[in-house]
Amino acid sequence: MIDLGNVQKLTVVKKVDFGVYLAESKDSNDKVLLPKRQVPEGTEIGDEIEVFIYRDSKDRLISTVREPKLTLGGIALLKVTEVGKIGAFLEWGLEKDLFLPFKQQTRKVKDGEDCLVTLYIDKSNRLCASMYVYNALQSNSPYKIEDNVTGRIYEISNNFGMFVAVDDKYSALIPQRDCQGDLMQVGEVITARVTRVLEDGRLDLSLRKKAYLQIEDDVETILNVIDSYDGVLPFNDKVSPEIIKRETGLSKSSFKRAVGRLLRDGRIEITEKNIRRK
């Protein structure tokens, strides 16, 4: 069987002026063309050639000896070469750029930028790229709790949090409770701390340091916000978590810990309606 989207070894079964036809065996009915300019010198009928199978500009099956940057179900970081009316096109090492439909983008991409994608076959039996890479990521990372890792945000969910591809290949999540209102974007590369390794091997991450280290940063964050209100924050630590997160980017528990530190240090005072800097 001719395996669209993958590299496979096929046998030369026919030679023509414009190339050679390849098949699994000489008796196979499924054949695919390898254009003449890519046929290795001295190739004869019966020889095996390793090729990648895709579709040309007229949607005909064709083979190439070039090595693509991405195969079916894999994942790769590819550069956007053009954004058109129905989607974008990505450079992936072949003559024909790879199509990335708008509906397969987790955000709108721009010319010249890199985006993390997987390769799939659409309903029309064509190879396309998708930025929804969750199922293509690996779950066998070498990382453990408290390790620092580098990853790329590939999707943001209001319900679950920020989905991250660690090292552009391992599956991870910054849970919504740990997102802290950070203004992150899809495609951004971040450094985070592993907080949990799930049974299936996927990782939970946090952008925050350990609590005893993070509190110093949180204290400075709160002081800066108070200063932005001319020294009087128009709410206290009893306000809703939504307001705290909107104004400071902190969870309510982190906010209260830092406020408690400031109160003990005598740097603020809390009233029924506000927090004042001393």
C-alpha positions as CSV (number, residue, x, y, z in Angstrom):
1,M,0.0,0.0,0.0
2,I,1.2,3.5,-0.8
3,D,1.5,5.2,2.6
4,L,0.5,8.9,2.3
5,G,2.4,11.1,4.7
6,N,5.2,8.6,5.6
7,V,8.6,7.5,4.4
8,Q,8.7,4.0,3.0
9,K,10.9,1.8,0.8
10,L,9.3,1.0,-2.6
11,T,10.5,-0.9,-5.6
12,V,11.1,0.5,-9.1
13,V,8.6,-1.3,-11.3
14,K,8.6,0.9,-14.5
15,K,10.9,3.4,-16.1
16,V,9.5,6.3,-18.2
17,D,10.9,9.4,-19.8
18,F,9.8,11.6,-16.9
19,G,10.9,9.4,-14.1
20,V,10.2,6.0,-12.6
21,Y,7.1,4.3,-11.0
22,L,7.4,2.8,-7.6
23,A,5.3,0.1,-5.9
24,E,5.4,-2.3,-3.0
25,S,6.1,-5.1,-5.4
26,K,6.2,-5.7,-9.2
27,D,2.7,-7.2,-9.0
28,S,1.1,-4.3,-7.1
29,N,-1.5,-2.2,-8.8
30,D,-0.8,0.8,-6.6
31,K,2.0,2.9,-8.2
32,V,3.5,6.3,-7.5
33,L,5.8,8.5,-9.7
34,L,9.2,9.6,-8.6
35,P,10.1,12.5,-10.9
36,K,13.1,12.1,-13.2
37,R,15.1,14.9,-11.5
38,Q,15.0,12.9,-8.2
39,V,15.8,9.4,-9.5
40,P,19.2,8.3,-8.3
41,E,21.7,7.8,-11.1
42,G,22.0,4.2,-12.3
43,T,18.5,3.2,-11.0
44,E,17.2,0.1,-12.6
45,I,13.9,-1.9,-12.4
46,G,13.8,-3.9,-9.2
47,D,15.8,-1.4,-7.2
48,E,14.5,-0.2,-3.8
49,I,14.3,3.5,-3.1
50,E,13.3,5.2,0.2
51,V,10.8,8.0,-0.5
52,F,8.2,10.2,1.1
53,I,4.7,10.1,-0.2
54,Y,2.7,13.3,-0.6
55,R,0.5,15.1,-3.2
56,D,1.6,17.5,-5.9
57,S,0.0,20.9,-6.8
58,K,-2.6,19.0,-8.8
59,D,-3.4,16.7,-5.8
60,R,-1.9,13.7,-7.5
61,L,0.1,11.2,-5.3
62,I,3.8,11.7,-5.9
63,S,7.0,10.6,-4.2
64,T,10.2,12.4,-3.3
65,V,13.7,11.4,-2.0
66,R,13.8,14.6,-0.1
67,E,13.4,14.3,3.6
68,P,10.4,16.3,5.0
69,K,10.6,18.1,8.3
70,L,7.4,16.4,9.4
71,T,5.7,13.0,8.8
72,L,2.2,11.8,9.6
73,G,1.3,12.1,13.3
74,G,4.7,13.7,14.1
75,I,5.4,17.2,15.4
76,A,7.7,19.9,14.2
77,L,8.4,23.6,14.4
78,L,7.8,25.0,10.9
79,K,8.1,28.5,9.5
80,V,5.1,30.3,7.9
81,T,5.9,31.3,4.3
82,E,2.5,32.9,3.4
83,V,-0.9,33.7,4.9
84,G,-3.7,33.4,2.4
85,K,-7.5,33.7,2.4
86,I,-8.2,30.2,3.6
87,G,-5.2,29.5,5.7
88,A,-1.4,29.7,5.9
89,F,1.4,27.8,4.2
90,L,4.4,26.3,6.0
91,E,7.9,25.5,4.7
92,W,8.6,21.8,5.4
93,G,11.5,20.8,3.1
94,L,9.5,20.0,0.0
95,E,8.7,21.9,-3.2
96,K,5.0,22.3,-2.3
97,D,4.5,24.1,1.0
98,L,2.3,22.5,3.7
99,F,-1.2,24.0,4.1
100,L,-2.4,25.0,7.6
101,P,-6.1,25.8,7.5
102,F,-7.5,28.6,9.7
103,K,-9.7,26.1,11.6
104,Q,-6.6,24.2,12.6
105,Q,-4.9,27.3,14.1
106,T,-5.0,27.9,17.8
107,R,-4.3,31.6,17.0
108,K,-3.8,33.5,13.8
109,V,-0.3,33.1,12.5
110,K,1.8,35.6,10.7
111,D,4.3,35.5,7.8
112,G,7.8,34.5,8.9
113,E,7.0,33.2,12.3
114,D,7.5,29.6,13.6
115,C,4.6,27.5,14.8
116,L,4.4,24.0,16.3
117,V,2.3,21.7,14.2
118,T,1.4,18.1,13.6
119,L,0.6,16.4,10.2
120,Y,-2.8,14.8,9.4
121,I,-4.9,13.7,6.5
122,D,-8.0,15.8,6.0
123,K,-11.4,14.7,4.7
124,S,-10.3,15.3,1.1
125,N,-7.4,12.9,1.6
126,R,-4.8,15.7,1.6
127,L,-1.9,16.3,3.9
128,C,-2.5,19.3,6.2
129,A,-0.9,20.8,9.3
130,S,-2.7,21.4,12.6
131,M,-1.6,23.5,15.6
132,Y,-3.7,21.2,17.8
133,V,-0.8,19.0,18.7
134,Y,-2.0,17.5,22.0
135,N,-2.4,13.9,20.7
136,A,1.0,14.1,18.9
137,L,3.0,14.9,22.0
138,Q,4.9,12.3,24.0
139,S,4.3,11.5,27.6
140,N,7.6,9.8,28.5
141,S,9.6,12.8,29.4
142,P,12.7,12.4,31.6
143,Y,11.6,15.2,34.0
144,K,10.6,14.9,37.6
145,I,9.0,17.1,40.3
146,E,10.8,20.4,40.9
147,D,12.8,20.2,37.6
148,N,12.9,23.4,35.6
149,V,11.8,22.9,32.0
150,T,11.5,25.0,28.8
151,G,8.4,24.7,26.8
152,R,6.2,26.3,24.1
153,I,2.6,27.3,24.8
154,Y,0.5,25.8,22.0
155,E,-3.1,26.3,23.3
156,I,-4.8,28.3,26.0
157,S,-8.1,27.1,27.5
158,N,-10.3,29.2,29.9
159,N,-11.3,25.9,31.6
160,F,-8.1,23.9,31.8
161,G,-5.2,26.4,31.6
162,M,-2.2,26.7,29.3
163,F,-1.1,23.6,27.3
164,V,2.7,23.4,26.9
165,A,5.0,21.4,24.7
166,V,8.1,20.9,26.8
167,D,11.2,20.7,24.5
168,D,8.6,20.9,21.7
169,K,7.7,17.3,22.2
170,Y,6.5,16.4,25.7
171,S,2.9,17.0,26.9
172,A,2.4,19.4,29.8
173,L,-0.2,21.7,31.3
174,I,-0.1,24.8,33.5
175,P,-3.5,24.3,35.3
176,Q,-5.9,27.3,35.3
177,R,-5.4,27.8,39.0
178,D,-1.7,28.4,38.5
179,C,-2.0,30.7,35.5
180,Q,-2.2,33.8,37.8
181,G,-3.6,36.0,35.0
182,D,-0.2,36.0,33.2
183,L,-0.6,37.6,29.8
184,M,0.9,34.7,27.9
185,Q,0.3,33.9,24.2
186,V,0.2,30.8,22.1
187,G,3.7,30.3,20.6
188,E,5.5,31.9,23.6
189,V,8.4,30.0,25.0
190,I,8.4,29.8,28.8
191,T,10.5,28.4,31.7
192,A,8.4,26.6,34.3
193,R,8.7,24.2,37.3
194,V,7.4,20.7,37.3
195,T,4.8,20.3,40.1
196,R,3.4,16.9,39.2
197,V,4.0,13.9,37.0
198,L,0.7,12.2,36.2
199,E,0.3,8.5,36.0
200,D,0.2,8.6,32.2
201,G,3.5,10.6,32.2
202,R,2.1,14.0,31.3
203,L,3.4,16.9,33.3
204,D,1.8,19.7,35.4
205,L,3.8,22.9,35.5
206,S,3.9,26.2,37.4
207,L,5.4,29.5,36.4
208,R,5.7,30.3,40.1
209,K,8.6,29.4,42.3
210,K,8.3,27.4,45.5
211,A,6.1,29.3,48.0
212,Y,8.9,30.4,50.3
213,L,10.7,31.9,47.4
214,Q,7.7,33.2,45.5
215,I,6.4,35.2,48.4
216,E,9.1,37.8,48.0
217,D,8.2,38.4,44.4
218,D,4.5,38.6,45.4
219,V,5.2,41.2,48.0
220,E,6.9,43.4,45.4
221,T,4.0,42.9,43.0
222,I,1.5,44.0,45.6
223,L,3.6,47.1,46.6
224,N,3.9,48.1,42.9
225,V,0.1,47.8,42.5
226,I,-0.5,49.8,45.7
227,D,1.9,52.5,44.4
228,S,0.0,52.6,41.1
229,Y,-3.0,53.6,43.2
230,D,-1.0,56.4,44.9
231,G,-0.5,54.3,48.0
232,V,-4.1,53.3,48.7
233,L,-5.3,50.0,47.2
234,P,-9.1,50.4,46.8
235,F,-9.9,46.9,48.3
236,N,-8.6,44.7,51.1
237,D,-7.9,41.0,51.4
238,K,-11.6,40.1,51.7
239,V,-12.3,41.1,48.1
240,S,-13.3,38.4,45.5
241,P,-10.6,36.3,43.9
242,E,-11.6,37.6,40.5
243,I,-10.7,41.2,41.5
244,I,-7.4,40.1,43.1
245,K,-6.4,38.2,40.0
246,R,-7.4,41.1,37.6
247,E,-5.5,43.7,39.6
248,T,-2.4,41.8,40.7
249,G,-2.3,38.6,38.7
250,L,-2.2,36.6,41.9
251,S,-4.5,33.9,43.3
252,K,-6.3,34.9,46.5
253,S,-4.2,32.6,48.6
254,S,-1.0,34.0,47.3
255,F,-2.3,37.5,47.7
256,K,-3.3,36.9,51.4
257,R,0.1,35.3,52.2
258,A,2.0,38.3,50.7
259,V,-0.4,40.8,52.4
260,G,0.2,39.0,55.7
261,R,3.9,39.3,55.3
262,L,3.6,43.1,54.6
263,L,1.3,43.5,57.6
264,R,3.7,41.7,59.9
265,D,6.6,43.8,58.6
266,G,4.6,47.0,59.3
267,R,4.7,48.1,55.7
268,I,0.9,48.3,55.2
269,E,-2.3,48.8,57.2
270,I,-5.6,47.2,56.3
271,T,-8.9,49.0,56.8
272,E,-12.5,47.9,56.1
273,K,-12.3,49.2,52.5
274,N,-8.6,49.4,51.5
275,I,-5.0,48.6,52.0
276,R,-2.7,51.5,52.7
277,R,1.1,51.7,52.4
278,K,2.9,53.1,55.4
